């Protein structure tokens, strides 16, 4: 019974204008001409002429060959060899496969009528809606309308071109699935991935391996990328990097949203930005980084907000928010900003740094400005300058002078050349100039006539050695690049 169930059905002749029997060796071949038609199960075969071998249960069909299976599948060619035992059709010359709105053209095609799978190995083209796909090797599964392509795969769409090593395409849903190196190119952007999907109808995509997105000078990478082409919005998660080569900008984090139309980027989850200053990397991290272009789309602005940390080998800072404008190369720090540089701690209501030739050239400390530097030999003593505003100037990226203007006060510890403490000088002066070198206060010059008093060492109490508003925020200072990037320290700024 089992053997009978597995026995192939016979290929039947259902029509021919002329039927002849030709003896060839021990076999008798049926020779048919004119409107030839054959049937096996649900497969119909039409042609102009044919040779049918009953011994091998096969048909060689010639001229206007047509195979029909079901209501939606039709195959055409100039010649077909059909093996009824294997249920395999081999079509050659001007081959076409029509299934729903899909058209496949090639020179040679094998079609398995039992499993409903078409195979080509000499190159083919598939047209499906607006999409045209070409490859050297491919398979088409009629049951689920899936086409698999290998080797030099190209999908052409009016809006973009996809080239891939391995690609699956569903002719019903119009969804592409990539399993190897893939490029998606358009006049607006470029995408690379090695694993992902792209819906050619909705223009929604998701990529999950070695993927990146490029639009002009902007590039977005991440472990997982999703993209909405119609809205121009790309999203990335885990190990994301957003770069703007035109602005020499790098944003990193674990979550990002990029808007191509507005050229904006928002990065969160251990977000940080890298800027190159005087050959050194400046790292700035925050809860959220936001980047956008000006109206002319020439200059970029970066906003970092909520617990901002900044680290450079010779300068560190902390505040609530920072705005960096590439138009005038100015970095503005807000809400209890603190800067540490060359052994100095500087605080103010608002701090503005000006960058010139990729170096910090000037730093303004506006409103309640305060400079603190630890004495070189006694960490319990602090040289201090306070004023309404201070203006720091840098030489080759190093803090060189600080000018204090308005309501100025100072506390300065004087030592002999051998380091012996002489005493402390306290002064009130509206304008003072502090010179700094080798992370030490070299001198304090009083530009206007000061009201100054010199006290011998030990004469003043500790509280008298600190100016009003004194605060020492060493515990808030980022100590390393890793601390900024990993954002382990979450101490809030305190007076």
C-alpha positions in Angstrom: 0.0 0.0 0.0 2.9 2.3 0.8 4.6 1.7 -2.5 1.3 2.4 -4.3 0.9 5.7 -2.5 4.4 6.8 -3.5 4.0 5.8 -7.2 4.0 9.0 -9.4 0.9 9.8 -11.3 1.2 9.5 -15.1 1.4 12.5 -17.4 -1.7 12.5 -19.5 -2.3 13.8 -23.0 -5.5 15.9 -23.1 -5.2 17.4 -26.6 -3.2 17.4 -29.8 -4.1 18.2 -33.4 -1.7 15.4 -34.6 -0.5 12.3 -32.7 2.0 9.9 -34.1 3.9 6.9 -32.5 7.6 6.7 -33.3 9.6 3.5 -32.4 13.1 4.4 -31.0 15.0 1.3 -30.0 12.9 -0.5 -27.4 10.9 2.6 -26.6 7.8 4.0 -28.3 7.7 7.8 -28.4 4.5 9.8 -28.9 5.0 12.7 -31.3 2.4 15.5 -30.9 1.7 18.6 -33.0 -0.6 21.5 -32.8 -2.4 22.8 -29.6 -0.7 20.2 -27.5 -1.9 19.9 -23.9 -0.8 17.6 -21.0 -1.9 17.2 -17.4 -0.4 15.7 -14.2 -2.3 16.3 -11.0 -2.8 20.1 -10.8 -0.2 20.9 -13.5 -1.2 21.8 -17.0 1.4 21.9 -19.8 0.7 23.5 -23.2 3.0 23.8 -26.3 3.1 23.8 -30.1 4.7 20.4 -30.4 6.1 17.7 -28.1 7.7 14.3 -27.6 6.1 12.2 -24.9 7.9 9.1 -23.5 5.6 6.9 -21.6 8.5 4.7 -20.4 10.1 7.6 -18.5 6.9 9.4 -17.9 8.4 12.6 -19.4 7.6 15.2 -22.0 9.9 17.4 -24.2 7.8 20.4 -25.2 8.7 22.9 -28.0 7.3 26.3 -29.0 5.1 28.6 -26.9 5.5 26.3 -24.0 3.3 27.2 -21.0 2.9 25.5 -17.6 0.0 26.5 -15.4 -0.4 25.4 -11.8 -3.3 26.7 -9.8 -5.0 30.1 -10.6 -2.0 32.4 -10.1 1.1 30.6 -11.4 2.2 30.5 -15.1 5.6 29.6 -16.6 6.6 30.2 -20.2 9.6 29.3 -22.4 10.7 28.1 -25.8 11.5 24.6 -24.5 10.7 22.4 -21.5 11.8 19.0 -20.4 9.2 17.7 -17.9 10.0 14.7 -15.8 6.7 13.3 -14.4 8.4 11.0 -11.9 10.4 13.7 -10.4 7.7 16.4 -11.0 10.5 18.6 -12.3 10.3 21.0 -15.2 13.4 22.3 -16.9 12.7 25.4 -19.0 15.1 27.2 -21.3 15.2 30.2 -23.7 12.9 33.2 -23.1 11.8 31.8 -19.7 9.1 33.8 -17.8 7.4 33.1 -14.5 4.2 35.0 -13.6 2.9 34.8 -10.1 0.4 37.4 -8.9 2.1 40.7 -9.8 5.6 39.1 -9.9 7.4 38.5 -13.2 10.6 36.5 -13.3 12.7 36.3 -16.5 15.7 34.2 -17.2 17.3 31.9 -19.8 17.3 28.6 -17.8 15.0 27.6 -14.9 14.2 24.5 -13.0 10.7 24.2 -11.5 9.7 21.7 -8.9 5.9 21.3 -9.3 5.6 19.2 -6.2 7.2 21.6 -3.8 6.4 24.6 -6.0 10.0 25.9 -6.0 11.7 27.6 -9.0 15.5 27.7 -9.2 17.9 29.5 -11.5 21.7 29.5 -11.6 22.5 31.6 -14.7 21.1 34.9 -13.6 17.5 36.2 -13.6 15.4 39.4 -13.2 12.3 39.7 -11.0 9.9 42.6 -11.4 7.5 43.2 -8.4 5.6 46.4 -8.2 8.2 49.2 -8.4 11.0 46.9 -7.6 13.3 45.2 -10.1 15.6 42.5 -8.6 18.5 40.8 -10.3 21.0 38.1 -9.2 23.1 35.2 -10.5 21.5 32.5 -8.3 18.0 32.4 -6.9 15.0 30.5 -5.6 11.4 31.4 -5.8 8.9 29.6 -3.4 5.5 29.9 -4.8 3.7 28.7 -1.6 4.7 31.8 0.4 5.8 34.1 -2.4 9.4 34.2 -1.1 12.3 34.8 -3.4 15.9 34.1 -2.2 18.8 35.7 -4.1 22.5 35.0 -4.0 25.6 36.5 -5.6 25.5 40.1 -7.0 22.0 40.8 -5.9 20.6 44.2 -7.0 17.2 45.7 -6.2 16.3 48.8 -8.1 13.6 51.1 -6.9 12.8 54.6 -8.2 13.9 56.0 -4.8 17.0 53.9 -4.1 19.1 50.9 -5.1 19.9 47.9 -2.9 22.9 45.7 -3.5 23.4 42.6 -1.4 25.3 39.3 -1.1 22.2 37.4 0.1 18.6 38.7 0.1 15.1 37.4 0.6 12.2 39.2 -0.9 8.5 38.5 -0.5 6.6 39.5 -3.6 3.4 39.9 -1.6 4.5 42.0 1.3 7.4 43.6 -0.7 9.6 43.1 2.4 13.4 42.6 1.9 15.4 40.6 4.4 19.2 40.8 4.3 21.6 38.0 5.4 24.9 39.4 4.2 26.8 42.6 3.3 24.1 45.0 1.9 24.1 48.6 0.7 21.1 50.8 0.3 21.9 53.9 -1.8 19.8 57.0 -2.7 20.4 60.6 -3.6 19.7 61.5 0.0 21.4 58.9 2.1 23.3 55.6 2.3 22.8 52.5 4.6 25.1 49.6 5.2 24.0 46.4 7.1 24.7 42.7 7.2 21.4 41.6 8.7 18.0 43.3 8.7 14.7 44.0 6.9 13.4 46.7 4.7 9.7 47.2 3.8 9.7 48.7 0.3 6.0 49.7 0.6 6.1 51.5 4.0 9.8 52.4 3.7 10.4 51.1 7.3 13.6 49.3 8.0 15.4 47.6 10.9 19.1 46.5 10.9 20.8 44.4 13.5 24.4 43.7 12.4 27.3 46.0 11.6 24.9 48.7 10.4 25.3 52.4 9.8 23.4 55.2 8.2 25.0 58.2 6.3 23.3 61.4 5.2 25.8 64.0 3.9 28.4 64.7 6.6 26.3 62.9 9.3 26.8 59.2 10.1 24.8 57.1 12.7 25.9 53.6 13.8 24.6 51.3 16.5 23.9 47.6 17.3 20.3 48.1 16.2 19.2 50.7 13.7 15.7 51.4 12.5 14.8 53.9 9.8 11.6 55.5 8.5 12.6 56.8 5.0 9.3 58.7 4.5 9.8 60.7 7.7 13.6 60.7 7.4 13.9 59.5 11.0 16.6 57.0 12.1 16.9 55.4 15.5 19.8 53.5 17.0 20.4 51.6 20.3 23.4 50.1 22.0 26.9 51.4 21.3 25.6 54.2 19.1 27.9 56.7 17.4 26.8 59.9 15.7 29.4 61.8 13.7 29.4 65.0 11.8 32.7 65.1 9.8 32.0 68.7 8.7 31.9 69.9 12.3 34.5 67.4 13.7 31.8 66.2 16.1 31.3 62.7 17.6 28.3 61.9 19.8 28.1 58.5 21.6 25.6 56.7 23.8 23.2 53.8 23.9 20.1 55.4 22.4 19.8 58.0 19.6 17.2 59.5 17.3 18.3 61.3 14.1 16.0 63.4 11.9 17.4 63.7 8.4 15.0 66.5 7.3 15.9 68.7 10.3 19.4 67.4 10.7 18.9 67.0 14.4 20.2 64.2 16.7 19.3 63.3 20.3 21.5 60.9 22.2 20.7 59.5 25.7 21.7 56.6 28.0 25.4 57.2 28.9 25.5 59.9 26.2 28.7 61.8 25.6 30.3 64.0 22.9 34.0 64.1 21.8 35.5 67.3 20.5 39.2 67.6 19.4 40.9 70.7 20.9 44.7 71.4 20.5 45.3 67.8 19.6 43.6 66.5 22.7 40.1 65.0 23.1 37.5 66.9 25.1 34.8 64.5 26.5 31.5 65.9 27.6 28.7 63.7 29.0 25.2 64.4 30.1 21.8 62.7 30.6 20.8 64.0 27.2 22.7 65.4 24.2 20.8 67.3 21.5 22.4 68.5 18.3 20.9 70.7 15.6 21.8 72.9 12.6 21.1 76.6 12.2 18.6 77.9 9.7 21.2 78.0 6.9 22.3 74.4 7.7 25.9 75.6 8.0 26.7 75.5 11.7 25.8 72.9 14.3 24.9 73.5 18.0 25.2 70.9 20.7 23.1 71.0 23.9 24.2 68.9 26.9 21.9 69.0 29.8 21.3 67.5 33.3 24.4 66.7 35.3 27.1 67.6 32.7 30.6 66.3 33.2 33.6 67.5 31.1 37.1 66.0 31.0 40.2 67.1 29.1 43.7 66.1 30.3 44.3 69.7 31.5 40.8 70.9 32.2 37.6 69.5 33.8 34.2 71.0 34.5 30.8 70.2 35.9 27.5 72.0 35.6 23.8 71.4 34.8 23.9 72.2 31.1 26.2 73.3 28.3 25.5 74.9 24.9 28.3 74.6 22.3 27.9 76.7 19.1 30.1 75.8 16.2 29.2 79.1 14.5 31.3 81.2 17.0 33.1 78.3 18.7 31.7 79.3 22.1 30.8 76.8 24.9 28.4 78.2 27.5 28.0 76.5 31.0 24.9 77.1 33.1 23.7 76.4 36.7 26.5 76.2 39.3 29.3 75.7 36.7 32.7 74.7 38.0 35.9 74.6 36.1 39.2 73.0 37.2 42.3 73.9 35.3 46.0 74.0 36.0 45.3 73.5 39.8 42.7 76.2 39.9 39.0 75.9 40.7 36.8 78.6 39.1 33.1 79.1 39.7 30.5 81.6 38.7 26.8 82.0 37.9 27.7 81.6 34.2 30.8 80.5 32.4 31.6 81.0 28.7 34.6 79.5 26.9 35.8 80.8 23.6 37.7 78.4 21.3 40.2 79.6 18.7 42.2 77.4 16.3 41.0 74.3 18.2 42.3 75.7 21.5 40.6 77.3 24.5 41.6 80.9 24.0 39.5 82.7 26.6 37.1 81.9 29.4 34.7 84.4 31.0 33.3 83.9 34.5 30.2 86.1 34.9 28.4 86.8 38.2 29.9 85.9 41.6 33.1 84.7 40.0 35.5 82.9 42.4 39.0 81.5 41.9 40.5 79.0 44.4 44.0 77.5 44.2 45.4 75.2 46.9 48.7 76.4 48.4 51.6 74.6 46.8 52.9 73.3 50.2 49.9 73.2 52.5 46.7 71.6 51.1 44.7 73.2 54.0 45.5 76.7 52.7 43.7 78.2 49.7 44.7 81.2 47.6 41.4 83.0 46.6 40.2 85.7 44.4 36.5 86.8 44.1 34.9 89.4 42.0 31.8 90.3 40.1 33.3 88.9 36.9 36.6 87.3 35.9 38.2 86.8 32.5 40.7 84.1 32.0 43.2 84.0 29.1 45.0 80.9 27.9 48.4 80.5 26.3 48.8 77.4 24.1 45.7 75.9 25.8 47.0 76.6 29.3 45.5 79.0 31.8 47.9 82.0 32.0 46.1 85.0 33.5 42.8 85.8 35.2 41.5 89.4 35.4 39.0 90.1 38.1 36.7 93.1 37.8 34.2 94.5 40.2 34.0 94.1 44.0 37.3 92.2 44.0 38.7 90.5 47.1 41.7 88.3 47.5 43.5 86.0 49.9 47.1 85.2 48.9 49.6 83.2 50.9 53.2 84.5 50.6 56.2 82.3 50.9 60.0 82.7 50.8 61.9 81.3 47.9 62.7 78.3 50.1 59.0 77.7 50.8 58.9 79.2 54.3 55.5 80.7 55.0 55.7 84.5 55.5 52.0 85.2 56.0 48.8 86.0 54.2 47.8 89.1 52.3 44.1 90.1 52.3 43.0 92.8 49.9 40.0 94.5 48.5 40.5 95.9 44.9 38.1 96.5 42.1 40.5 95.1 39.5 43.1 92.4 40.0 45.3 90.4 37.6 46.4 86.9 38.6 49.3 85.3 36.8 49.4 81.5 36.8 52.2 79.1 35.8 53.0 75.5 36.6 49.7 75.1 38.4 50.7 77.9 40.9 49.7 81.5 41.5 52.8 83.4 40.5 51.6 86.8 41.4 48.5 89.0 42.2 48.7 92.5 40.7 46.3 95.1 42.0 45.5 97.4 39.0 43.5 99.9 41.1 44.6 101.1 44.5 43.9 98.2 46.9 42.9 98.2 50.5 45.4 95.5 51.6 46.6 94.1 54.9 49.4 91.6 55.5 49.0 89.2 58.4 51.9 87.1 59.8 51.5 83.4 59.6 49.1 82.0 62.3 47.6 85.4 63.2 44.2 84.8 61.5 41.8 82.0 62.3 40.8 79.4 59.6 37.4 81.0 59.0 39.1 84.4 58.5 41.2 82.9 55.7 38.2 82.1 53.5 36.4 84.8 51.5 32.6 85.0 51.6 31.1 82.5 49.2 34.1 80.1 49.4 33.4 76.6 48.3 35.7 73.7 47.6 34.2 71.2 45.1 37.0 68.8 44.7 34.7 65.8 45.3 32.7 66.9 42.2 35.7 67.1 39.9 35.8 64.4 37.2 39.1 62.5 37.7 39.2 60.6 34.4 37.8 60.1 31.0 36.2 56.8 32.1 34.3 58.6 34.9 32.8 61.0 32.3 31.9 58.3 29.8 30.6 55.8 32.2 28.9 58.5 34.4 29.4 56.5 37.6 29.6 59.6 39.7 26.2 61.1 40.3 27.0 63.6 43.0 25.0 66.7 42.6 26.6 70.2 42.7 26.4 71.6 46.2 27.5 74.9 47.7 
